Amino acid sequence: EIGFRHPTRAIAFLAQLETILAPAILRRVLILLASSPDPDQALSSLLDLAERQPQAFHRLTRSKTELPLLVVVFSYSRFLGEELLRHPEWLEQAAGDMHRVVPAEELVEKLEAFLGHPPGPPSPLKLALFRRQQLVRILLRDIQGLADLSEITGDLSNLADAILHVAYRRLREELAIRFGAPRDAGAHPCGFSVLALGKLGGRELNYSSDIDLMFVYSGAGETDGPATVSNKEFFQKVATQLTELLSIHTAEGMCYRVDLRLRPDGSLGEVCISLDGARAYYRSRARDWELQMLIKARVAAGEPDPGRALLASVEPLIYSTTLDFGAIESVSATRERIHEKLAARRGPVGHDVKLARGGIRDIEFLVQCLQRLHGGREAWVRHGGSLLALFRLRDKEFLSPIEYSRLASAYQFLRNLEHRLQFADDRQTHTLPSHRDDRELLARRMPAAQLGSAPSAESLLKELNTHLEE
């Protein structure tokens, strides 16, 4: 009745559990396995926990609240299941804090306590470990339906913001000990903003995603320490060290893949740019798509003033005050060329939930085009988050109720599917597995309400194709 994929092995595993669990607890385990998407993986992981952490195993299996959570993590995510085998206390910590979005400011405090003393550059291993600890909590909120899509992506974005801010602050403090504090010509302190773009900028981060960043500092000057360097050199060191710190591979994986290619002049540009330099670039040299991508830009970490000043100055450039389709046609042509190159390099993208026709990228692109067309006259539609922007476009009747319903439903389905592809193994993937058994498992991991019928490889593909078409 449980539906094990490998029944012979499962029977042997259950026989082992029977020797170490009380009958009432074993009965609860069986009930939980029967409703889990991957009972084989959950059962195997329970036995691993019993062997590696016997005290934690008995403590968690005796708990009526924590045993179901344990089976959830083991059934949905291999890499987080492995973390619980090493750190079972994470589950107990997550169980007490699952019913709210944790603000970035609170996560900053938690991370500082996690890193401890002495001050100085944080260990990349500890940053990656903190990220995975928090992902356990977010995954449980997601799977149990305790948060909607916007709250889950908000939680993931707050986590990235906190890690960025703590890492930046510690790196800056360490460099200031050597070079002094950066100051302008009037001896005023100079700030440095970490601008988030893309999904992090829109507070819609995935479980396993690049973070698109841009670094902006206040302006020219030099440090006030014994070993004086220019502000430009100081902040270039900060930006380079921050990027490397987050991208280092550790035993707990890397923290984040950092992508700086959306900065002014792309990969040929400076790793960080002064406020005046950035203003001049967007005013005179930026291409249309570079302006459009700033719709999602926001200050994620560091000192807010330089980043906010830049975004305030470029906002009139982003949004049209008339229904001028020239800019939209230009960006659309660029979008088509990118899609053609991807198809030529990767082959068909029909089962890529991000890049397929009608997929996540197309919905986000459509939203931004409508925002650029109407945002000059209606500031209400200016928002970095795709779902809320869709709602505001409908609110101002730039989308019909039917168009809004189709787009919002498709976006939520595709993002939930994307998350389940990624949190299984912490892989940045958007493509459905090719093997039917893996698609069956993926379907069972989807929210039941989003499939409309019994979960299967066929029902998943049918629902996916319906949303892509709409």
C-alpha positions in Angstrom: 0.0 0.0 0.0 2.9 2.4 0.6 4.1 2.0 -3.0 7.8 1.4 -2.5 9.8 1.4 -5.7 12.1 -1.3 -4.2 9.8 -3.4 -2.1 12.3 -6.1 -1.2 14.8 -3.7 0.2 12.1 -1.7 1.9 10.8 -4.9 3.7 14.4 -5.5 5.0 14.7 -1.9 6.2 11.3 -2.0 7.9 12.4 -5.2 9.7 15.4 -3.3 11.1 13.1 -0.4 12.2 10.8 -2.9 13.9 13.7 -3.9 16.2 14.4 -0.4 17.4 11.0 1.4 17.4 7.9 0.9 19.6 4.9 -0.5 17.7 2.9 2.7 18.1 5.9 4.8 16.7 6.5 2.3 13.9 2.8 2.6 12.9 3.1 6.4 12.7 6.2 6.0 10.6 4.3 3.7 8.2 1.4 6.2 7.9 3.8 9.0 7.2 5.7 7.0 4.6 2.4 6.1 2.8 1.7 9.8 2.3 5.3 10.8 1.3 6.3 11.3 -2.3 9.5 9.2 -1.9 9.0 6.6 0.8 12.2 4.7 -0.3 14.4 7.7 0.3 12.7 8.6 3.5 13.0 5.1 4.9 16.6 4.7 4.0 17.4 8.1 5.6 15.6 7.2 8.8 17.8 4.1 9.1 20.9 6.2 8.4 19.9 8.6 11.2 19.3 5.6 13.6 22.9 4.4 12.9 24.7 7.7 12.9 22.7 9.7 15.5 20.9 7.2 17.7 20.0 9.7 20.5 18.6 12.2 18.0 16.8 9.4 16.1 14.9 8.3 19.2 14.2 11.9 20.4 12.8 12.9 17.0 10.8 9.8 16.3 9.1 10.0 19.7 8.0 13.6 18.9 4.5 13.8 17.3 5.4 17.2 15.8 9.0 16.6 14.7 8.7 13.0 13.2 6.4 14.3 10.4 8.9 17.1 9.6 11.8 14.6 9.5 9.9 12.5 6.9 9.1 15.6 4.9 12.7 16.7 4.6 14.0 13.1 3.8 11.3 12.7 1.1 11.7 16.0 -0.7 15.4 16.9 -0.5 18.4 14.7 -0.6 21.0 17.4 0.2 19.0 18.8 3.1 18.3 15.2 4.3 22.1 14.7 4.4 22.4 17.9 6.4 20.0 16.6 9.0 22.0 13.4 9.3 24.9 15.6 10.4 22.9 18.3 12.2 19.6 16.8 13.5 19.2 19.7 15.9 18.5 21.9 12.9 15.1 20.2 12.6 14.2 21.1 16.2 15.3 24.7 15.6 13.3 25.0 12.4 10.2 23.5 14.1 10.0 26.5 16.4 10.1 29.1 13.7 8.1 28.0 10.7 5.0 30.2 10.9 6.5 33.5 9.6 8.8 35.2 7.2 12.0 36.0 9.1 13.1 39.5 8.3 16.6 40.1 6.9 17.6 42.2 9.9 16.8 39.3 12.2 18.8 36.9 10.0 21.7 39.3 10.2 21.7 38.9 14.0 21.3 35.1 13.7 24.2 34.9 11.3 26.5 37.1 13.5 25.7 34.8 16.4 26.4 31.8 14.2 29.8 33.1 13.1 30.8 34.3 16.6 34.1 35.9 17.4 36.6 37.0 16.5 35.5 39.6 14.0 37.0 39.6 10.5 36.2 37.9 7.2 33.7 35.1 7.7 34.5 31.5 6.9 33.0 30.6 3.5 32.2 27.1 5.0 30.2 28.7 7.9 28.3 31.0 5.5 27.3 28.0 3.4 26.4 26.0 6.5 24.1 28.9 7.7 22.4 29.1 4.4 21.6 25.3 4.5 20.4 25.5 8.1 17.9 28.2 7.1 16.9 26.3 4.0 15.6 23.5 6.2 13.1 26.0 7.8 12.1 27.5 4.4 11.6 24.1 2.8 9.3 22.9 5.7 7.2 26.1 5.4 7.0 25.5 1.6 6.0 21.8 1.6 3.5 22.1 4.5 1.7 25.0 2.8 2.5 27.4 5.6 3.6 30.1 3.2 2.6 31.1 -0.4 5.0 31.5 -3.3 5.7 35.2 -2.5 6.5 34.4 1.1 8.9 31.6 0.2 10.8 33.6 -2.4 10.8 36.5 0.1 12.3 34.2 2.8 15.0 33.0 0.3 15.8 36.6 -0.7 16.0 37.8 3.0 18.5 35.0 3.6 20.7 36.1 0.7 20.4 39.8 1.8 21.6 38.9 5.3 24.5 36.8 4.1 25.5 39.6 1.7 25.3 42.3 4.4 27.2 40.4 7.1 29.9 39.3 4.7 30.3 42.9 3.3 30.4 44.5 6.7 33.1 42.2 8.0 35.2 42.5 4.9 35.0 46.3 5.0 35.9 46.4 8.7 38.9 44.2 8.0 40.1 46.4 5.1 39.5 49.6 7.2 42.0 48.3 9.8 44.7 48.2 7.1 43.8 51.3 5.0 41.5 53.4 7.1 37.9 54.5 6.3 37.2 55.8 2.7 36.3 59.5 2.7 35.4 62.1 0.0 37.2 65.4 -0.6 35.2 67.0 2.3 36.3 64.2 4.6 32.8 62.7 4.8 32.5 58.9 5.0 31.9 57.1 1.7 29.3 54.4 1.3 29.1 51.3 -0.8 25.8 49.7 -2.0 25.3 46.1 -3.1 22.5 46.4 -5.7 20.5 43.2 -6.3 19.2 42.6 -9.8 17.2 39.8 -11.4 15.3 37.5 -9.1 17.1 38.6 -5.9 16.3 42.2 -6.9 12.6 41.4 -7.2 12.7 39.4 -3.9 11.8 36.3 -5.9 15.0 34.2 -5.4 15.0 30.5 -6.1 16.4 27.7 -3.8 19.4 27.3 -6.0 20.0 30.4 -8.1 22.7 32.8 -9.3 22.5 36.2 -7.6 22.9 39.1 -10.0 24.8 41.9 -8.3 26.1 45.4 -9.1 28.4 47.4 -6.7 28.2 51.2 -6.5 30.2 53.5 -4.2 29.7 57.2 -3.3 32.6 58.8 -5.2 36.2 59.8 -5.4 38.5 60.3 -2.4 40.9 58.2 -0.4 41.2 56.3 2.9 42.3 58.0 6.1 44.6 55.3 7.4 48.4 55.0 7.5 48.4 53.0 4.2 46.3 55.3 2.1 44.5 54.0 -1.0 41.9 55.6 -3.3 38.3 54.9 -2.6 38.1 53.2 -6.0 40.9 50.8 -5.0 39.4 50.2 -1.6 36.0 49.3 -2.8 37.3 47.2 -5.7 39.0 45.1 -3.0 35.7 44.9 -1.1 33.8 43.9 -4.2 36.4 41.3 -5.4 36.7 39.7 -2.0 32.9 39.6 -1.4 32.4 37.9 -4.8 35.1 35.3 -4.1 33.9 34.6 -0.6 30.4 33.8 -1.7 31.5 31.7 -4.7 34.1 29.5 -3.0 33.3 25.7 -3.1 33.3 24.2 0.4 32.3 20.9 2.0 28.8 22.4 2.4 28.7 23.5 -1.3 29.1 27.2 -2.2 27.0 29.9 -0.7 25.9 31.6 -4.0 27.0 31.8 -7.6 27.6 35.6 -8.1 27.0 37.0 -11.5 28.3 40.5 -12.2 27.7 40.6 -15.9 24.7 42.9 -15.6 26.9 45.8 -14.3 27.8 48.7 -16.6 29.8 47.6 -19.6 29.2 44.0 -18.5 32.2 41.7 -18.1 34.5 44.4 -19.6 33.4 47.0 -16.9 34.9 47.8 -13.5 33.9 45.4 -10.8 32.4 48.4 -9.0 31.6 51.9 -10.2 31.2 55.3 -8.6 27.8 56.9 -8.4 28.6 59.6 -10.9 30.1 57.0 -13.3 27.0 54.9 -13.1 24.7 57.9 -13.6 26.6 58.9 -16.7 26.6 55.3 -18.1 22.8 54.9 -17.9 22.2 58.4 -19.1 24.3 58.1 -22.3 25.4 54.6 -23.1 23.1 52.0 -21.6 21.2 49.8 -24.0 17.4 49.4 -23.7 17.6 46.0 -22.1 20.0 47.4 -19.4 17.4 50.0 -18.5 14.6 47.4 -18.5 16.5 45.1 -16.1 16.8 47.9 -13.6 13.0 47.6 -12.9 14.0 44.8 -10.5 17.0 46.6 -9.0 17.2 47.4 -5.3 19.7 47.9 -2.5 20.2 44.5 -0.9 23.2 45.2 1.4 25.8 47.8 2.4 25.1 51.4 2.9 21.8 52.4 1.1 22.5 56.0 0.0 24.6 55.5 -3.2 22.3 52.8 -4.5 19.2 54.7 -3.8 20.5 57.8 -5.4 21.4 55.9 -8.5 18.0 54.2 -8.8 16.2 57.5 -8.3 18.2 59.1 -11.1 17.6 56.3 -13.6 13.9 55.8 -12.9 12.8 58.4 -15.4 14.9 56.7 -18.1 13.3 53.3 -17.5 9.6 54.3 -17.8 8.1 55.8 -20.9 5.7 58.7 -20.7 4.0 57.8 -24.0 3.0 54.5 -25.6 6.2 54.3 -27.6 6.7 50.7 -28.7 10.1 51.4 -30.2 11.9 50.5 -27.0 9.8 47.4 -26.5 10.4 46.2 -30.1 14.2 46.7 -29.6 14.2 44.6 -26.4 11.9 42.0 -28.0 14.4 41.6 -30.9 17.2 41.1 -28.4 15.1 38.5 -26.5 14.4 36.6 -29.8 18.1 36.5 -30.6 19.0 35.2 -27.2 16.3 32.5 -27.4 17.6 31.4 -30.8 21.2 31.2 -29.5 20.0 29.1 -26.5 18.1 26.7 -28.8 21.1 26.3 -31.1 23.4 25.6 -28.1 21.2 23.5 -25.9 18.7 22.0 -28.3 14.9 22.1 -27.8 13.9 23.8 -24.5 10.3 22.5 -24.5 10.6 21.1 -21.0 12.7 23.9 -19.6 10.3 25.8 -17.3 12.4 28.9 -17.4 13.2 29.2 -21.2 10.4 27.4 -22.9 7.9 29.4 -24.9 5.4 30.7 -22.4 7.8 29.9 -19.5 9.0 31.9 -16.6 11.3 34.1 -18.6 8.5 35.1 -21.1 6.1 36.0 -18.3 8.7 38.2 -16.6 9.6 39.8 -19.9 5.9 40.5 -20.6 5.4 42.1 -17.2 8.5 44.3 -17.6 7.4 45.5 -21.1 4.0 46.4 -19.8 5.6 48.2 -16.9 7.8 50.2 -19.2 4.9 51.2 -21.4 2.6 52.3 -18.6 4.9 53.1 -15.7 5.6 56.6 -16.9 1.9 57.6 -16.4 1.0 55.1 -13.6 3.8 54.8 -11.0 1.6 52.2 -9.2 2.7 49.5 -11.7 6.4 50.0 -10.9 7.4 47.1 -8.8 10.3 44.5 -9.0 8.2 41.5 -8.0 6.5 39.8 -11.0 3.4 38.5 -9.1 2.6 41.9 -7.4 3.4 43.7 -10.7 0.9 41.5 -12.5 -1.8 42.3 -9.9 -1.1 46.0 -10.2 -1.3 45.9 -14.0 -4.7 44.2 -13.7 -5.7 46.8 -11.1 -5.1 49.6 -13.6 -6.8 47.5 -16.3 -3.7 47.0 -18.5 -4.4 43.3 -18.2 -7.9 41.8 -18.3 -9.1 39.6 -15.4 -8.7 36.5 -17.6 -5.2 37.5 -18.8 -4.2 38.2 -15.2 -5.6 34.9 -14.0 -3.8 32.9 -16.7 -0.5 34.6 -16.2 -0.5 34.5 -12.4 -1.6 30.8 -12.3 1.1 29.9 -14.9 3.8 31.8 -13.0 3.0 30.2 -9.7 2.8 26.7 -11.2 6.1 27.2 -13.0 8.0 28.6 -10.0 6.7 25.9 -7.7 7.9 23.3 -10.3 11.2 25.1 -10.6 11.7 25.0 -6.8 11.0 21.3 -6.7 13.6 20.7 -9.4 16.2 22.6 -7.4 15.7 21.7 -3.8 16.1 18.0 -4.4 19.9 18.3 -4.8 20.7 22.0 -4.6 21.2 22.2 -8.3 20.6 25.2 -10.5 18.3 23.4 -13.0 15.1 24.3 -14.8 14.6 21.2 -16.9 12.3 18.3 -16.3 14.1 15.0 -15.9 14.0 12.8 -19.0 13.3 9.5 -17.1 9.7 8.7 -16.5 10.2 7.5 -12.9 11.9 10.8 -12.0 9.0 12.7 -13.5 6.6 10.6 -11.4 8.5 11.6 -8.3 8.5 15.2 -9.3 4.7 15.1 -9.8 4.3 13.7 -6.3 6.4 16.5 -4.9 4.1 19.2 -6.5 1.3 20.8 -4.4 -1.7 18.6 -5.0 -3.9 21.6 -5.8 -1.8 22.6 -8.8 -2.1 19.3 -10.7 -5.9 19.0 -10.7 -5.7 15.2 -10.8 -3.8 12.3 -9.3 0.0 13.0 -9.5 1.7 11.3 -12.4 4.2 12.0 -15.1 1.4 12.4 -17.6 -0.7 14.8 -15.4 2.4 16.9 -14.7 3.2 17.2 -18.4 -0.4 18.0 -19.3 -0.6 20.7 -16.6 2.8 22.2 -17.7 1.8 22.3 -21.4 -1.5 23.9 -20.5 0.2 26.7 -18.6 2.8 27.2 -21.3 0.1 27.5 -24.0 -1.9 30.0 -22.0 
